[in-house]
Amino acid sequence: MQSGLSRKLRVVTVMLSSFLSACASQGSYVVTEYKSSLSDDKKALREGFIGRWRSEQPNDKGGTNITTVHRSQDGRYLTEYTILDNQSQVKGYQEEFGFWGVAGGVYFTLFKGWVENDEFYPADPTNAYHYDAYQILAVEPEAITYKNLASGNKFYYSKVEVK
C-alpha cells in the first residue's frame, strides 16, 4: 500500500512542479494594468481624424475612386463613394455609415449599413467583412494616410472645408 501512496505522491509532485514551472514561464505576460490612461498625443491622434476628408485615387480599371468621409466626434461616420470610369463618367455611387475609432496606432471601422435610392439597408454585424482595420501612417492637420491591414492598399485623404 505504501508503494501505491508513494506513486500517487510522485504523480502529484510532478503535476505540481509542471504547473509551477508553467506559471513561472508566463512571467513575461504579466498584466500591469487593465486600461492605461490616454496620453495627450493619443487623444490628439483620434481628434485628428474628426471632420470631413476627401480622397481621389486611381482604381485598377483606369478610372478614379472618390471617397468623402465625415467622422463625428461621437464615433459615427458617413462615407460617400463615387466610382468614375476612364472617361470620368459616374459608374457607381453609394453612401455607407457606421462607427469608427483609433487605438494603438490603428484606425478601425464597423460598417453598419448603406443608403441606396434613399432607402436604408442594415449590414449584418456577424459578417467579418464589415470590420476594417488600418495602420495609421500619417496624421497632419490637412492630410491623413493609412493602410488597410488586410489588403495593403494605402489611402490618402485631404481635409475638406465644411461650409
C-alpha positions as CSV (number, residue, x, y, z in Angstrom):
1,M,0.0,0.0,0.0
2,Q,2.8,2.3,0.7
3,S,4.2,1.9,-2.8
4,G,0.8,3.0,-4.2
5,L,0.8,6.0,-1.9
6,S,4.3,6.8,-2.9
7,R,3.4,6.6,-6.6
8,K,0.5,9.0,-6.1
9,L,2.7,11.3,-4.2
10,R,5.2,11.3,-7.1
11,V,2.5,12.0,-9.6
12,V,1.1,14.9,-7.6
13,T,4.6,16.3,-7.1
14,V,5.3,16.1,-10.9
15,M,2.0,17.7,-11.7
16,L,2.6,20.5,-9.1
17,S,6.1,21.2,-10.4
18,S,4.8,21.3,-14.0
19,F,2.1,23.7,-13.0
20,L,4.5,25.9,-11.1
21,S,7.1,26.0,-13.9
22,A,4.3,26.8,-16.4
23,C,3.3,29.7,-14.2
24,A,6.9,30.9,-13.9
25,S,7.3,30.8,-17.7
26,Q,4.3,33.1,-18.1
27,G,6.1,35.9,-16.2
28,S,6.7,37.9,-19.4
29,Y,2.9,38.1,-19.9
30,V,2.1,39.7,-16.6
31,V,-0.7,42.3,-16.8
32,T,0.5,45.6,-15.4
33,E,-2.7,47.5,-15.9
34,Y,-6.1,46.7,-17.5
35,K,-6.6,50.0,-19.3
36,S,-3.8,52.6,-19.4
37,S,-4.7,56.2,-19.3
38,L,-4.5,58.0,-22.7
39,S,-1.6,60.4,-23.3
40,D,-2.3,63.8,-24.9
41,D,-0.7,62.6,-28.2
42,K,-3.0,59.6,-28.3
43,K,-6.0,61.9,-27.7
44,A,-4.7,64.2,-30.4
45,L,-4.3,61.3,-32.9
46,R,-8.0,60.5,-32.6
47,E,-9.0,64.1,-32.8
48,G,-7.0,64.4,-36.0
49,F,-9.5,62.1,-37.8
50,I,-12.6,64.1,-36.9
51,G,-14.2,66.2,-39.7
52,R,-14.7,65.8,-43.4
53,W,-12.0,64.2,-45.5
54,R,-11.7,63.5,-49.3
55,S,-9.7,61.1,-51.3
56,E,-9.3,60.8,-55.1
57,Q,-7.2,57.8,-56.2
58,P,-6.9,55.8,-59.4
59,N,-8.5,52.4,-59.4
60,D,-7.4,49.2,-61.2
61,K,-9.9,49.8,-64.1
62,G,-8.3,53.0,-65.2
63,G,-10.9,55.2,-63.5
64,T,-10.9,57.1,-60.2
65,N,-12.3,56.3,-56.8
66,I,-13.6,59.4,-55.0
67,T,-14.3,59.0,-51.3
68,T,-15.6,61.6,-48.9
69,V,-15.8,60.6,-45.3
70,H,-17.3,62.6,-42.4
71,R,-16.2,61.4,-39.0
72,S,-18.1,62.7,-36.0
73,Q,-16.6,63.2,-32.5
74,D,-19.1,60.7,-31.1
75,G,-17.6,57.9,-33.2
76,R,-20.1,57.8,-36.1
77,Y,-19.0,58.1,-39.8
78,L,-20.7,58.6,-43.1
79,T,-18.8,57.8,-46.3
80,E,-19.8,58.7,-49.9
81,Y,-18.2,56.5,-52.6
82,T,-18.2,57.7,-56.2
83,I,-16.5,55.5,-58.9
84,L,-15.6,57.1,-62.2
85,D,-14.7,55.2,-65.3
86,N,-11.7,56.1,-67.5
87,Q,-14.0,58.7,-69.3
88,S,-14.8,60.4,-65.9
89,Q,-18.4,59.1,-66.1
90,V,-20.0,58.0,-62.8
91,K,-20.2,54.2,-62.7
92,G,-21.2,53.8,-59.1
93,Y,-22.3,55.8,-56.1
94,Q,-23.0,54.6,-52.5
95,E,-23.3,56.0,-49.1
96,E,-22.2,53.9,-46.1
97,F,-22.3,54.6,-42.4
98,G,-21.1,53.0,-39.2
99,F,-18.7,53.6,-36.3
100,W,-15.0,54.4,-36.2
101,G,-12.2,54.7,-33.7
102,V,-8.5,54.9,-33.2
103,A,-6.4,52.8,-30.8
104,G,-2.8,51.8,-30.6
105,G,-1.9,53.3,-34.0
106,V,-4.8,51.6,-35.7
107,Y,-7.8,53.3,-37.3
108,F,-10.8,50.9,-37.4
109,T,-14.3,51.0,-38.8
110,L,-17.5,49.0,-38.1
111,F,-19.8,49.2,-41.2
112,K,-23.4,49.3,-40.0
113,G,-25.3,49.8,-43.4
114,W,-25.8,51.8,-46.5
115,V,-28.2,54.0,-48.2
116,E,-29.3,53.4,-51.8
117,N,-32.1,55.3,-53.6
118,D,-33.0,57.0,-50.3
119,E,-33.5,53.5,-48.7
120,F,-31.6,52.2,-45.7
121,Y,-30.1,48.8,-45.7
122,P,-28.6,47.4,-42.5
123,A,-25.4,45.4,-42.5
124,D,-25.1,42.0,-40.8
125,P,-23.0,42.6,-37.7
126,T,-21.9,39.0,-37.7
127,N,-20.2,39.3,-41.1
128,A,-16.4,39.8,-40.5
129,Y,-16.2,41.6,-43.9
130,H,-17.9,44.6,-42.2
131,Y,-15.0,45.3,-39.9
132,D,-11.8,47.0,-41.2
133,A,-8.5,47.9,-39.6
134,Y,-5.9,50.3,-40.9
135,Q,-2.4,51.1,-39.9
136,I,-2.1,54.8,-39.4
137,L,0.9,56.1,-41.4
138,A,0.5,59.9,-41.0
139,V,-1.9,62.4,-39.5
140,E,-1.4,66.0,-40.2
141,P,-3.8,68.9,-39.9
142,E,-4.6,68.8,-43.6
143,A,-3.8,65.2,-44.6
144,I,-4.2,61.6,-43.4
145,T,-2.6,58.5,-44.7
146,Y,-3.4,54.9,-43.6
147,K,-3.0,51.4,-44.9
148,N,-5.6,48.6,-44.9
149,L,-4.2,45.8,-42.8
150,A,-5.9,43.1,-44.9
151,S,-5.3,44.3,-48.5
152,G,-2.3,46.6,-48.0
153,N,-4.0,49.3,-50.0
154,K,-2.9,52.8,-49.0
155,F,-5.4,55.7,-48.7
156,Y,-4.6,59.4,-48.8
157,Y,-7.2,61.9,-47.6
158,S,-7.2,65.7,-47.6
159,K,-9.2,67.8,-45.2
160,V,-12.3,69.4,-46.7
161,E,-13.6,72.8,-45.6
162,V,-17.1,72.5,-44.1
163,K,-19.3,75.4,-45.1
